[in-house]
Amino acid sequence: MNRNFKLHLFIAFSAIFLSTFHKDLFADDLPMAKPDEVGMSAENLKRVDEIVSDLIEKKRIAGASVMVARKGKICFFETYGMADVERDKAMSKESIFRIYSMSKVITTAAVMQLVEQGKVSPQDPIGKYIPALREMTVFTEEGIVPAKNSITVAHLMTHTSGLVYNSDGEYGELIKSADALNRENTLAEMVEKMGETPLKFEPGTDWAYGTSIDVLGRLIEVVSKQTFDEYLQQNIFEPLEMNDTAFYVPVGKIDRFAANYNPGGNLIDDPRTSRYLRKPNLNSGGGGLVGTISDYMRFLVALRNGGDLNGKRILKPETIDLMRQNHVSKDAGWIKFGSQVRDGIGYGYGFAVCVKPSQFDPARKVGDYGWGGAASTHYWSSPKDDLVVVTMEQTMPYSFLLENELKPVITDAKIEK
C-alpha cells in the first residue's frame, strides 16, 4: 500500500469520524429539522447572515452565534466573525460565552424544582431559611427604618425584594461598601452582608433589578444540603446534558472561551487571563454562568416542551406555566431601568414576560418571555409562534443591537402562522 493511498484512506476515515461527531453533537443532542419542515423560510432566514455579517463588517460586533428552534426543533444554527480577534480565532459552534444574567432563569428553575417537591413555597419568607434576611431595614428619606414586609421567595424571583445591584448617592455608597457580590465571598457570607444593608424599598412595592436571584442560590444550598453548583450540576445540567455550562471555564476548554469586547472592539476580558478561568467562591445564580449556545438552547427547548428533553424531565408543565406568568403587582408597575419604563413588560419567575403590546419592543407578542446577559447575549421564546431564539456575542456594556435587528426578521421568516 503506497504512502499516498494511506494518506487518502486516513483522510477519508477522518472525514467520516468528524462527520459522525458533528452529527452526534448537533443532531442527536438537539432535535434538528430543515426550516420548511417546521414552517420556516430558509430563504428569509438567510437575511440573518446578511445582518450579522454587516454588523461585523462595520465593527459593531466582533462575532456572534445565532440558533433558532421552531416546534421544538433546531432549524437554524450559524456562527459569524471572531471569538478572539487577537488570536485570529473564529467563532465556532462550540464557543463558550459569559452568559451573565441569562443565569437567572436557570436558578429560578432550580428553586421551582424545590417548590414541586414541597420543600419551598413562593410565599415563604426567605427568613425562614436564611436568618440573616429575617429582619430587614429600608432606606428612606427620613432615614433607615425597619421593614414592614418580609422578603418572600416570590419577591426574590421577580426582583421586587428591594435588593438592588447599585444606586446613587448615600444609598449607593452603602451597597458599595457592603461588597456582597465579591467573588471571594461564599453565598453564606454574601447573605450576611446583605442582611446588614438596608433595602431600597419595602418588599413587594416596587420593581428594581438586583441581587435577589443570587440570594436564591443560597436558599438552594440551605434546602438541598448541597453546594449550589453541585445542585445545578445534578438536577439541571446533567439531565439536560448541558456539558459546558458551569461557573468557570476549566483548563481543557480555554481554547473555546470567547473574548469580551467593548463596542469599539477593544478587549476588556482576555479569555486566557479571565477571572472565569478560576472557580469562584461565590457561585452567582444571578449572573455567574458560562456556557455554549447549544447548552442554553437545550434548557429553553426543555421549557418549551413543558419541562422535558429527550425523556429527561426537570420541571412539570404546570410549573413552567406558573413561571411564565407576570407576578409583579400593578402597584409595582412594569419593568424599569432608571427613567426607562418598559411599558407592557412584566416579570415572571426568572425572566421578562410580555403582558400587553409594548412600544418598548413592538416585535414582542403577548406571552413572549426572555432576557439577556450583560455581554449582550439574549434569548426569547414565543409560545404563540412556537419559536425559541438564542443569540450570543460578547460585547459590553449591554446592547439591544443584535436582538433588535434579528427579532423581526426571524419572526417574519415563519411561513406557517
RODO-2510 file (C-alpha; in nm, 4 decimals, decimal comma):
residues 417
     n   res          X          Y          Z
     1     m     0,0000     0,0000     0,0000
     2     n     0,1690     0,3223    -0,1118
     3     r     0,2034     0,6345     0,1015
     4     n    -0,0494     0,8439    -0,0996
     5     f    -0,3138     0,5738    -0,0760
     6     k    -0,2627     0,5502     0,3005
     7     l    -0,2910     0,9254     0,3271
     8     h    -0,6163     0,9368     0,1293
     9     l    -0,7541     0,6476     0,3350
    10     f    -0,6680     0,8300     0,6578
    11     i    -0,8356     1,1481     0,5324
    12     a    -1,1462     0,9554     0,4307
    13     f    -1,1811     0,7844     0,7690
    14     s    -1,1130     1,1154     0,9458
    15     a    -1,3891     1,2825     0,7466
    16     i    -1,6328     1,0068     0,8389
    17     f    -1,5367     1,0368     1,2072
    18     l    -1,5692     1,4144     1,2126
    19     s    -1,8990     1,3975     1,0274
    20     t    -2,0333     1,1469     1,2783
    21     f    -1,9015     1,3534     1,5687
    22     h    -2,0659     1,6653     1,4285
    23     k    -2,3932     1,4791     1,3805
    24     d    -2,3831     1,3433     1,7348
    25     l    -2,3059     1,6844     1,8777
    26     f    -2,5584     1,8900     1,6882
    27     a    -2,8263     1,6486     1,5613
    28     d    -2,8686     1,3788     1,8224
    29     d    -2,8181     1,6179     2,1136
    30     l    -3,0918     1,8539     1,9944
    31     p    -3,3812     1,7686     1,7621
    32     m    -3,2985     1,9068     1,4158
    33     a    -3,5155     1,9953     1,1145
    34     k    -3,4892     2,1788     0,7863
    35     p    -3,6603     2,5193     0,8049
    36     d    -3,9503     2,4223     0,5766
    37     e    -4,0199     2,1125     0,7866
    38     v    -4,1140     2,3365     1,0815
    39     g    -4,2824     2,6173     0,8915
    40     m    -3,9852     2,8498     0,8419
    41     s    -3,8464     3,0007     0,5228
    42     a    -3,4811     2,9126     0,4614
    43     e    -3,4620     3,1998     0,2151
    44     n    -3,5847     3,4525     0,4692
    45     l    -3,3535     3,3159     0,7376
    46     k    -3,0595     3,3943     0,5085
    47     r    -3,1217     3,7583     0,5978
    48     v    -2,9764     3,6733     0,9390
    49     d    -2,6447     3,6025     0,7636
    50     e    -2,6584     3,9385     0,5882
    51     i    -2,7457     4,1349     0,9018
    52     v    -2,4849     3,9787     1,1295
    53     s    -2,2142     3,9906     0,8631
    54     d    -2,2883     4,3587     0,8067
    55     l    -2,2585     4,4347     1,1798
    56     i    -1,9229     4,2576     1,1878
    57     e    -1,8004     4,4367     0,8771
    58     k    -1,8939     4,7698     1,0354
    59     k    -1,7090     4,6580     1,3519
    60     r    -2,0218     4,6904     1,5639
    61     i    -1,9570     4,3388     1,6987
    62     a    -1,6587     4,1028     1,6745
    63     g    -1,8578     3,7847     1,6261
    64     a    -2,1827     3,6104     1,7089
    65     s    -2,3732     3,2846     1,7120
    66     v    -2,7440     3,2515     1,6346
    67     m    -2,9681     2,9499     1,6963
    68     v    -3,3381     2,9228     1,6104
    69     a    -3,5826     2,6488     1,7116
    70     r    -3,9357     2,6108     1,5793
    71     k    -4,1785     2,3488     1,7077
    72     g    -3,9046     2,2275     1,9396
    73     k    -3,6522     2,1560     1,6616
    74     i    -3,3387     2,3448     1,5610
    75     c    -3,3884     2,4857     1,2122
    76     f    -3,1081     2,7437     1,2017
    77     f    -2,7639     2,7476     1,3632
    78     e    -2,4835     2,9665     1,2335
    79     t    -2,1706     3,1345     1,3659
    80     y    -2,0115     3,4562     1,2428
    81     g    -1,6913     3,6526     1,2817
    82     m    -1,4340     3,6103     1,5528
    83     a    -1,4423     3,4652     1,9020
    84     d    -1,0936     3,6003     1,9717
    85     v    -0,9672     3,8732     1,7398
    86     e    -0,6240     3,8936     1,8983
    87     r    -0,5574     3,5239     1,8326
    88     d    -0,7376     3,5155     1,4973
    89     k    -0,9812     3,2555     1,6297
    90     a    -1,3142     3,2263     1,4518
    91     m    -1,6437     3,1911     1,6354
    92     s    -1,7435     2,8247     1,6446
    93     k    -2,0476     2,6218     1,7385
    94     e    -1,8577     2,5061     2,0471
    95     s    -1,7576     2,8569     2,1653
    96     i    -1,8122     2,9236     2,5357
    97     f    -1,9728     3,2539     2,6383
    98     r    -2,0210     3,4527     2,9581
    99     i    -2,3997     3,4471     2,9866
   100     y    -2,4279     3,6719     3,2940
   101     s    -2,7977     3,7361     3,3720
   102     m    -2,9173     3,4557     3,1488
   103     s    -2,8104     3,2531     3,4550
   104     k    -3,1181     3,3835     3,6373
   105     v    -3,3853     3,1603     3,4873
   106     i    -3,1676     2,8530     3,5457
   107     t    -3,1567     2,9473     3,9136
   108     t    -3,5310     3,0074     3,9374
   109     a    -3,5950     2,6764     3,7598
   110     a    -3,3885     2,5088     4,0318
   111     v    -3,5962     2,6833     4,3000
   112     m    -3,9158     2,5683     4,1316
   113     q    -3,7906     2,2105     4,1470
   114     l    -3,7820     2,2507     4,5248
   115     v    -4,1319     2,4026     4,5108
   116     e    -4,2562     2,0950     4,3240
   117     q    -4,1037     1,8764     4,5951
   118     g    -4,2926     2,0681     4,8649
   119     k    -3,9700     2,1877     5,0277
   120     v    -4,0251     2,5562     4,9472
   121     s    -4,3204     2,7812     4,8651
   122     p    -4,3010     3,1055     4,6663
   123     q    -4,4947     3,2684     4,9520
   124     d    -4,2440     3,1634     5,2168
   125     p    -4,0485     3,4442     5,3858
   126     i    -3,6820     3,3993     5,2986
   127     g    -3,6022     3,4477     5,6677
   128     k    -3,7486     3,1022     5,7270
   129     y    -3,4388     2,9607     5,5569
   130     i    -3,1841     3,2416     5,5860
   131     p    -3,1949     3,4074     5,9313
   132     a    -2,9677     3,6912     5,8162
   133     l    -3,2546     3,8176     5,5962
   134     r    -3,5304     3,7777     5,8545
   135     e    -3,5389     4,1315     5,9947
   136     m    -3,4516     4,3816     5,7240
   137     t    -3,4412     4,7602     5,7197
   138     v    -3,5370     5,0056     5,4443
   139     f    -3,3559     5,3197     5,3331
   140     t    -3,5971     5,6158     5,3253
   141     e    -3,5736     5,9943     5,3019
   142     e    -3,6409     6,0068     5,6750
   143     g    -3,3631     5,7588     5,7482
   144     i    -3,3222     5,3836     5,7847
   145     v    -3,6338     5,2194     5,9281
   146     p    -3,7436     4,8597     5,9999
   147     a    -3,9096     4,6897     5,7022
   148     k    -4,2834     4,6323     5,7400
   149     n    -4,2936     4,3409     5,4957
   150     s    -4,0882     4,0230     5,4868
   151     i    -3,8989     3,9335     5,1706
   152     t    -4,0605     3,6258     5,0169
   153     v    -3,9185     3,3711     4,7734
   154     a    -4,1535     3,5155     4,5095
   155     h    -4,0149     3,8650     4,5696
   156     l    -3,6676     3,7284     4,5029
   157     m    -3,7708     3,5527     4,1814
   158     t    -3,9346     3,8704     4,0486
   159     h    -3,6913     4,1462     4,1603
   160     t    -3,9468     4,3018     4,3944
   161     s    -3,7480     4,2342     4,7135
   162     g    -3,5796     4,5751     4,7461
   163     l    -3,2332     4,4235     4,6935
   164     v    -3,0586     4,6100     4,4114
   165     y    -2,7270     4,5963     4,2274
   166     n    -2,6370     4,9616     4,2728
   167     s    -2,7807     5,3060     4,3291
   168     d    -2,6848     5,6715     4,3525
   169     g    -2,5881     5,8859     4,6496
   170     e    -2,5685     5,7763     5,0086
   171     y    -2,7634     5,4559     4,9489
   172     g    -2,5327     5,3593     4,6641
   173     e    -2,2366     5,4020     4,8947
   174     l    -2,3950     5,1628     5,1465
   175     i    -2,4332     4,8953     4,8784
   176     k    -2,0817     4,9507     4,7512
   177     s    -1,9283     4,9262     5,0968
   178     a    -2,1147     4,6009     5,1709
   179     d    -1,9442     4,4399     4,8665
   180     a    -2,1830     4,1464     4,8938
   181     l    -2,1168     4,0107     4,5423
   182     n    -1,7396     3,9957     4,5792
   183     r    -1,6314     3,6678     4,4133
   184     e    -1,4220     3,5863     4,7203
   185     n    -1,7356     3,5687     4,9380
   186     t    -1,9241     3,2450     4,9836
   187     l    -2,3011     3,2580     4,9335
   188     a    -2,3387     3,2325     5,3121
   189     e    -2,1122     3,5347     5,3577
   190     m    -2,2962     3,7197     5,0806
   191     v    -2,6362     3,6963     5,2517
   192     e    -2,4851     3,8031     5,5856
   193     k    -2,3611     4,1225     5,4193
   194     m    -2,6998     4,1751     5,2527
   195     g    -2,8737     4,1367     5,5862
   196     e    -2,6683     4,4242     5,7243
   197     t    -2,7582     4,6544     5,4342
   198     p    -3,0953     4,8339     5,4086
   199     l    -3,3322     4,7610     5,1229
   200     k    -3,4113     5,0241     4,8623
   201     f    -3,7877     4,9879     4,9160
   202     e    -4,0457     4,7844     5,1038
   203     p    -4,0570     4,4290     4,9624
   204     g    -4,3341     4,3852     4,7064
   205     t    -4,3974     4,7550     4,6474
   206     d    -4,1667     4,8215     4,3502
   207     w    -3,9531     4,6535     4,0829
   208     a    -3,5770     4,7026     4,0701
   209     y    -3,3170     4,4816     3,9060
   210     g    -3,0755     4,3459     4,1594
   211     t    -2,9189     4,0738     4,3679
   212     s    -3,2403     3,8888     4,4505
   213     i    -3,1677     3,5801     4,2454
   214     d    -2,8201     3,5474     4,3937
   215     v    -2,9949     3,5001     4,7284
   216     l    -3,1870     3,2089     4,5755
   217     g    -2,8565     3,0295     4,5219
   218     r    -2,8069     3,0322     4,8980
   219     l    -3,1680     2,9198     4,9505
   220     i    -3,0991     2,6183     4,7304
   221     e    -2,7903     2,5330     4,9348
   222     v    -2,9781     2,5520     5,2648
   223     v    -3,2749     2,3440     5,1482
   224     s    -3,0923     2,0856     4,9359
   225     k    -2,7907     2,0429     5,1687
   226     q    -2,5690     2,0673     4,8592
   227     t    -2,3495     2,3446     4,7282
   228     f    -2,5314     2,5497     4,4666
   229     d    -2,3049     2,4401     4,1826
   230     e    -2,3427     2,0746     4,2804
   231     y    -2,7202     2,1086     4,2864
   232     l    -2,7338     2,2643     3,9388
   233     q    -2,4971     2,0036     3,8007
   234     q    -2,7005     1,7127     3,9358
   235     n    -3,0513     1,8427     3,8756
   236     i    -3,0318     2,0565     3,5603
   237     f    -2,7021     2,0336     3,3736
   238     e    -2,6598     1,6543     3,3798
   239     p    -3,0224     1,5647     3,2949
   240     l    -3,0234     1,8114     3,0027
   241     e    -2,6641     1,7271     2,9013
   242     m    -2,5561     2,0906     2,9363
   243     n    -2,1985     1,9690     2,9438
   244     d    -2,0267     2,3058     2,9012
   245     t    -2,2301     2,5137     3,1471
   246     a    -2,0613     2,6000     3,4764
   247     f    -1,9429     2,8863     3,6953
   248     y    -1,5941     2,8795     3,5410
   249     v    -1,4053     2,7548     3,2355
   250     p    -1,1834     2,4518     3,3105
   251     v    -0,8342     2,4285     3,1668
   252     g    -0,9305     2,1841     2,8936
   253     k    -1,1881     2,4249     2,7475
   254     i    -0,9916     2,7519     2,7473
   255     d    -0,9349     2,7355     2,3707
   256     r    -1,3126     2,7555     2,3222
   257     f    -1,3668     3,0553     2,5527
   258     a    -1,4605     3,3725     2,3625
   259     a    -1,3029     3,7116     2,4300
   260     n    -1,5119     4,0007     2,5609
   261     y    -1,5008     4,3420     2,3892
   262     n    -1,6430     4,6907     2,4199
   263     p    -1,8436     4,8372     2,1278
   264     g    -1,5253     4,9904     1,9841
   265     g    -1,3636     4,6475     1,9590
   266     n    -1,1237     4,6958     2,2481
   267     l    -1,0529     4,3848     2,4551
   268     i    -1,1987     4,4052     2,8054
   269     d    -1,1644     4,0404     2,9160
   270     d    -0,8940     3,8193     2,7662
   271     p    -1,0048     3,4527     2,7647
   272     r    -0,6506     3,3467     2,8603
   273     t    -0,6320     3,5645     3,1724
   274     s    -1,0017     3,5984     3,2622
   275     r    -1,1268     3,5576     3,6178
   276     y    -1,3612     3,2928     3,4736
   277     l    -1,0666     3,0525     3,4490
   278     r    -1,0760     3,0101     3,8272
   279     k    -1,3583     2,8515     4,0224
   280     p    -1,5138     3,1312     4,2321
   281     n    -1,6123     3,1133     4,5958
   282     l    -1,9334     3,2960     4,5039
   283     n    -2,1439     3,0926     4,2621
   284     s    -2,3624     3,3733     4,1309
   285     g    -2,7059     3,2471     4,0316
   286     g    -2,7841     3,5965     3,9127
   287     g    -2,5006     3,6279     3,6665
   288     g    -2,2108     3,3871     3,7045
   289     l    -2,2543     3,1094     3,4488
   290     v    -2,0692     3,0417     3,1261
   291     g    -2,1820     2,8030     2,8549
   292     t    -2,2377     2,7306     2,4885
   293     i    -2,5326     2,8385     2,2787
   294     s    -2,6307     2,4726     2,2330
   295     d    -2,6383     2,4171     2,6089
   296     y    -2,8635     2,7153     2,6601
   297     m    -3,0964     2,6112     2,3804
   298     r    -3,1269     2,2675     2,5384
   299     f    -3,2559     2,4361     2,8542
   300     l    -3,5006     2,6582     2,6615
   301     v    -3,6320     2,3719     2,4490
   302     a    -3,6930     2,1781     2,7703
   303     l    -3,9031     2,4709     2,8950
   304     r    -4,0840     2,4833     2,5600
   305     n    -4,1547     2,1098     2,5899
   306     g    -4,3143     2,1516     2,9305
   307     g    -4,0011     2,0604     3,1237
   308     d    -3,8765     1,7582     2,9305
   309     l    -3,5904     1,6998     2,6870
   310     n    -3,5212     1,3587     2,5363
   311     g    -3,7081     1,1846     2,8152
   312     k    -3,5358     1,3722     3,0976
   313     r    -3,7780     1,5903     3,2953
   314     i    -3,6598     1,8838     3,5059
   315     l    -3,9985     2,0506     3,5734
   316     k    -4,3698     1,9849     3,5340
   317     p    -4,5692     2,1690     3,2622
   318     e    -4,7855     2,3458     3,5204
   319     t    -4,4732     2,4753     3,6944
   320     i    -4,3446     2,6273     3,3713
   321     d    -4,6859     2,7836     3,3096
   322     l    -4,6558     2,9468     3,6520
   323     m    -4,3055     3,0732     3,5746
   324     r    -4,4279     3,2364     3,2511
   325     q    -4,6961     3,4441     3,4240
   326     n    -4,6368     3,8031     3,5289
   327     h    -4,6013     3,8069     3,9081
   328     v    -4,5283     4,1777     3,9525
   329     s    -4,8200     4,3623     4,1120
   330     k    -4,9883     4,6579     3,9440
   331     d    -4,8656     4,8769     4,2281
   332     a    -4,5064     4,7830     4,1500
   333     g    -4,5668     4,8512     3,7805
   334     w    -4,3725     4,7479     3,4724
   335     i    -4,0045     4,6655     3,4416
   336     k    -3,7969     4,9805     3,4658
   337     f    -3,4320     5,0802     3,4439
   338     g    -3,3849     5,4338     3,5701
   339     s    -3,6217     5,6571     3,3756
   340     q    -3,6823     5,3904     3,1100
   341     v    -4,0133     5,2156     3,1757
   342     r    -4,0729     4,9060     2,9619
   343     d    -4,4463     4,9548     2,9228
   344     g    -4,6374     4,6285     2,8960
   345     i    -4,3445     4,4152     3,0143
   346     g    -4,3808     4,2358     3,3466
   347     y    -4,1654     3,9728     3,5127
   348     g    -4,2282     3,6054     3,5783
   349     y    -4,0106     3,3704     3,7777
   350     g    -3,6737     3,4462     3,6224
   351     f    -3,7444     3,6378     3,3008
   352     a    -3,9420     3,9221     3,1443
   353     v    -4,2959     3,8472     3,0240
   354     c    -4,4952     4,0458     2,7696
   355     v    -4,8332     4,1274     2,9253
   356     k    -4,9694     4,3564     2,6552
   357     p    -4,8488     4,5052     2,3226
   358     s    -4,5461     4,7171     2,4009
   359     q    -4,3940     5,0180     2,2310
   360     f    -4,0712     4,9246     2,4052
   361     d    -4,0470     4,6128     2,1859
   362     p    -4,3031     4,6171     1,9028
   363     a    -4,1904     4,2763     1,7713
   364     r    -4,2735     4,1103     2,1040
   365     k    -4,6082     3,9300     2,1298
   366     v    -4,8242     3,8847     2,4371
   367     g    -4,6962     3,5788     2,6211
   368     d    -4,3403     3,6066     2,4876
   369     y    -4,0718     3,5711     2,7521
   370     g    -3,6964     3,6150     2,7616
   371     w    -3,3992     3,8054     2,8973
   372     g    -3,0388     3,8933     2,8233
   373     g    -2,6935     3,8981     2,9743
   374     a    -2,4525     4,1844     3,0369
   375     a    -2,2286     4,0836     2,7444
   376     s    -2,5236     4,1340     2,5028
   377     t    -2,6318     3,7717     2,4927
   378     h    -3,0074     3,7282     2,4581
   379     y    -3,2905     3,4778     2,4295
   380     w    -3,6592     3,4981     2,3609
   381     s    -3,9326     3,2375     2,3460
   382     s    -4,2698     3,2910     2,1817
   383     p    -4,5342     3,0317     2,2727
   384     k    -4,7745     3,1779     2,0139
   385     d    -4,5229     3,1340     1,7333
   386     d    -4,3695     2,8201     1,8888
   387     l    -4,0360     2,9882     1,8345
   388     v    -3,7229     2,9944     2,0523
   389     v    -3,4186     3,2048     1,9639
   390     v    -3,0777     3,2465     2,1291
   391     t    -2,8180     3,4994     2,0177
   392     m    -2,4691     3,5025     2,1628
   393     e    -2,1966     3,7647     2,1382
   394     q    -1,9535     3,9136     2,3903
   395     t    -1,9940     4,2910     2,3908
   396     m    -2,0174     4,5111     2,6997
   397     p    -2,1964     4,7200     2,8086
   398     y    -2,5218     4,5501     2,7130
   399     s    -2,6671     4,6402     2,3751
   400     f    -3,0018     4,5565     2,2143
   401     l    -2,8394     4,5905     1,8706
   402     l    -2,8357     4,2267     1,7602
   403     e    -3,1689     4,1419     1,9222
   404     n    -3,3473     4,4383     1,7650
   405     e    -3,2000     4,3661     1,4217
   406     l    -3,2817     3,9959     1,4213
   407     k    -3,6117     3,9618     1,6075
   408     p    -3,8435     4,0955     1,3331
   409     v    -3,6511     3,9114     1,0607
   410     i    -3,6672     3,5734     1,2356
   411     t    -4,0302     3,6206     1,3338
   412     d    -4,1226     3,7129     0,9751
   413     a    -3,9459     3,4001     0,8459
   414     k    -4,2466     3,1942     0,9548
   415     i    -4,4388     3,0520     0,6594
   416     e    -4,6875     2,8715     0,8825
   417     k    -4,8684     3,1230     1,1020
***
